[in-house]
């Protein structure tokens, strides 16, 4: 495979606020990287693909997925065999890619399956799925949110956390996911229940940072959000009850926030008479507060990323495009909502040299849409969009 030029397109590169008209992109399909971008006259003597005036934008980076979970089960579908879970995970990866997601950061995976799948991907044995940044198992307190067979390391002291994180990194985790509060899917805890302590999380953060890895922390309420910030977590996941003081601390510490708005929204929309009342009520009670608190955090300058918590109840692996519509309800323009993915998600994952925006030298991961995504945030929800991974069409 050699060079190919995609011509006659409207380009949103993921960093600007408007489209580049009459654009073209030349891709080296051997390396999968963009060689040149321009508009007007085309490079000579290079085969072309005519996109007929359609809209091109970066593939999505979803920084909060759980590919081993079953969104049709109210408890996530724990209890399946490792073989069954592996097949399910592969199917979920394909669904993510079809929706336009070209890179994922896992945030807790049964049996460390994401680590093994990522290793296969790097060897060229697993293709046609998004690039995987694996986390392996969660790090939780005994009896805490996510404490299930094959799902987590149980840690109940700073020393236990230190050893567990070292083991996770040894196994191949590229992201460390801790749990600082209760959550929606666990019947015995609540969003404001503190779980891992600041001291426990600090020990793990230090170990992860020694290996230049990032730490994401599930923290829905307080004091857990504050505990995670004081431990210097790199990202707060969910953050539904973030305060103004905490938002200011996040700005000062350059901490990212992954709001996973779709995860709450789908429960309130589809959960009535289908899931236990305790689970439905948790999400419904928090939703209004979530929009208010996260809008304030955005106004204060917190960096938001794109993550959906895919795999949680009713939260399928095709829902990433809908997250952008919900982000605009926090006061973002469509371009700013997409930049939660193309800029902030890439920076959080430390992959901005290769992924995120469409620029010369980066991988040609992009989608092709019929309608202008900068005018209508729902344009990205097109179900038959074209999806390209490293310059090769997948859907």
N, C-alpha and C positions, 0 to 999 in steps of 0.2 A: 504494500500500500504506500502511496505517495501523497502528494499535495492535492487538496481539493478546495475549491472556493465556493462558499455558499453566497449566492448573490440575490439582489432584489429583495431586501428585507428592511424592516424597521427595527433598529437595535436599541434595547435598553441594557446597558452594560452592567447594571447593578450598583453603580457609584454616582451616576449623574441623576438629575431630576427630570430629564426628558429623553425622548428617543432621538437617535441619529437616523435621519432619513436617507433613503437610497444607499444603504450600507451593504458591505460585504465582509465576509470573514474567511480567511485562508487558514486551513488546518492541515498540519502534518499528521496524517492518519496512522503513520508508523509509531509516532511518539504520543499521539493523542492531544498534542498541544497546539494552541493558536500561534500561527506564524506571523500573521499580519491582519490588521483591521483597517478599513477605510470606507470612504463613500465616493461616488463618482466613478472614475475610470477603474476598470478591473485590472488585476495583474494579468500579464499576457502568458499564453501557452500553458495554462493550468485548467484542468477540467472543472466544470461548474455544476452546481445544483441550484436550480431556480426556485426560490421560496415564494415567488409570486406575491410580493408585497406583504407577507405575513410578519408577525411580531416575534422577535427573538429576545429571550432574556435568560439569565443564569438558571441552571437547575437549582433546586432548593437544597439547603443544608438543614436537616432536622436534627437538633442536638439533644432530643429527649425521646428515645424510642425504647420499646421492650418487645423485641421481635419474637421472644419465646412465649409471650402471653396470648391468651385467647380472648378477644374483645367481646365475644358472645357469651362469656361466662361471667357472672357477677363478681366472682372472686379471682378472676384472671385465668382460670383454667389450670390451677396447680393440680398435680396428681397424674398428669399424662406421663407416659414413658419417655425416656430420652430419645428414642427413635422417632416416636410420634411428634415430639416437640421439635426435633430437628427438621422434619419435613414441613411442619407448620411454619417454622422460622424462615425457611426458604421461600415458601409461598408468600409470606409477609414481605420479604425483601422485594419480590417481584411486584407486589401491589404498590409498595413505596415508589419503586422506579416508574411504574406506569403513571402514577400521580404527578411525577415531575421531580421527585426527590432523588438526587444523584450522590448524596453523601449523608451518612448518619453517624451520630455519636450515640452509642447505646448507654443506657443509664440503669443497668441491672438486668442480667440475663441468666436464666436457669442453666445450670450445669456448665457454666462458662462456654456455652455454645458459640457466642459471638467471637470469642477469642479463637476458637478452632476454625470457624468460618472465615475470619479475617486472615488467618495463616494460609488457608487454602486459596483465598483470593490473591494474596501476595505471591503465591507459587504459580498462579495462572490456572488453578484447578477449579476455581469458582468464578464464573464470568456472568455478565448480563444482570448484575445486581448493583445497588449503590455501593460506593466505597464505604467500608465499615471501620469505625474507630471503636474498638471494643472496651467494655468496662469489666466484664465478668460479673461475679456476684456482688450483691450489695454488702455494705458494712452497717450492721444494725446491733442494737442492744438485744439481749435475750428477751424474747417475748414482744419485741417492738414491731413496728410497721415493716412488713416485708420478711419477717422471720418465718420462713417456710422451708421444707426440705429441698435442698439443691439450689436455694435462692440466695443464701446470704452467709457471710461470716458473722458469728455471734461474738461481739466484743463488749467487755464490761469493765475495762480499765484502760488507761493510756498505754500500758505495756501490751495488753492484748491487741489494741488497735495497731500499735507499731508493728507487731509481728504479723498481723493479718494483712496489713497493707504491703509489707515486704513480700509476703507470699503471693498476694494478688499481682504485684508487679513482676515477680518471678514467673508467674504463670502466663503473663503477657498482657495484662490490663494496660490500656493506654489512657484510661480515664478512671478515677476513683469516685465511686458514688456512695455517699453516706446518707443516713437518715436521722434527722434532728427532731422530727415531730411525728405525731400520729398522722393518719391519712384517711381518705374516703373509703378505701376498700377493706379496711381492717375493722371488724366489729367492736373490738375491745378498747379502741383508743379514739382520740379526737384531735382536731387540727391544732389545738392549743396545748396538747400534752407534750412537754419536753421529753426527749429521749436521749440520744447521745449527748454527753456533756461537752462543754467547751474544751475542757482538758483532754478528753478522749479524741475529739475531732482535731485539735491542735497537733497531737502526736502524729495523726495520720497525714495531715496537711504537710507537716515538715518532711515526712518520709517521701511523699509524692513529689514535693518540690525538689527534693534532692535528686530525683530522677527526671526533673523537668516535665512532670506530668501535672495535669490540672485536677482539681477536686470539685465535684458538684455535690450539692447537699439538698436533699428533699427537706424543705422547711415551709410549711403552709401557714403556721400561726406563731404566736409568741408565748414563751420566750425563746422558742427554738430558732427563729430567724436571727434574733440578736446573738444567740450562742454561736451560730454558724458564722456570722460576720466577725465576731470576736476571735474565732478560730482562723480567720483569714481564708475562708473558702473562696474559690475562684468564681463560682456561680451559685446563686440561690435558685432552686427549682420550685416553681409554683409561686411562693411568696405572696399568697392571697391577702394576708393581713399585714403587709409591710407598712411601717409607720413613716412619717416624714423624717424623723431622726435617723431611722435605719436607712432610708433612701439617701440621705446626705452622706452617711457613712459609706454606702456603696459607691457613691461618686468619688469620694476621697480615696477609697481603696481600689478603685477600678474593678469592682465586682459586678458581674453580669447578672441579669435576671431573666429566667426563662418562664414565661407566665402560663404556658399550657392552657390557654383559655378554652380551647375546644374540649378538653377533658372534663371540665365542669359543665359546659354548655350541653353536651350530648346526654349527660345523665339527667339533667332537668327536662330535656326535650323528650327523651325516649324511655325514661325509667319508671314512670308511674305504672303500678300494678305488674311490673316485670321484675323488679329487684327488691330486696328487703327495704323496709321503710327507713331503717337506720342509715342505710347507704344513700338513699335518695335525699333524705332530709339534710345530711351533711353538705351535699353539693348545693342544694337549693338555698339553704341558709346562708351560704358563703357568697353566692354569685353576685348579688348587688354590692356587697362590700368589696368584692374583688375588683370590679370595674372602678369604683371610687378610689380605692387605695392604689391601684396600678396606674390610673390616670395621673394621680398626684406624683407618683414615682417617676413617670415619664416626663412630666413637666419639670421636675427637679433635676433631670439630666441623667437618670440611670440608663445604662445601655441594655436594651432588650434584645434577646435572641429569639430564634424561631425553634420551638419545640412543641410537640403535641401530646407527649405521654402515650403515644400509640401503643395499643395493646390492652389498655384499661377498658373498663366496661363500656360498651357501645362505641368505643373510640377506635374505629378501624384504621387500617394503614393507608387508606386513600384520603385521609382528612387534612393533610397538610395544607392544601390550597385554601381550605376554609378558615384556617387560623389567621391568614392575612386579613380577611374581612373583619374578624373580631379585633385584630390589632388596630384597625382604623377607628374602632369605637373608643380607643384610648386617646384619640386626637392625632393620630398619624395620617399622613397622606398615603396613597397606595405605594409610592416610591419609598417612603420612609419605612413602611411595613415590610416591603421586600428587602430592604437593607438590613433589617434585623437578621435576615438569612445571609445575604451576599457579603455583608461587611462584618457585622457583630458576631454571627455564628462562626464565621471563618477565623476571626481573631481569637475568639474563645478557644477554639480547637487548635490554634496555632498552625493553621494550614493556609493562611492568606497568601503565601507565596505561590501556591499551586491551585487553589480553589477559591470559589466565591464569586468574584467579579469576572467579567469577560474581558480579558486584557492579553496583550501579546505575551507569550511565554507560559500562560496558565493552561490548565486542561480545558478542552472544549466540551464542557458539560453544560448543555443548554436545552431549552424547550422552545417549541414553535407554536404560536397561538394565532387564532383567527382574528381576535379582537384586541384592541389596545389595552394592555394591563394598567397603564398609567391613568387612563380615563375611567376604567371600570375594574375595581379590585376583584370582581367576580370572574373576570376573563380567565384567570389562572385556574378556575374550577372546570374548565373545558375538559370533558372526559376523553376525547379522542385527540388530545394534543400529541404532537411529535416530541419524542424524547431522545436526546443524543448523549451518549456517554463516551468521553474521550474522542469525540468526533464521529462516532459510529451510531447509526440509528438503532434504537432498541424497540421503540413503539411508533 
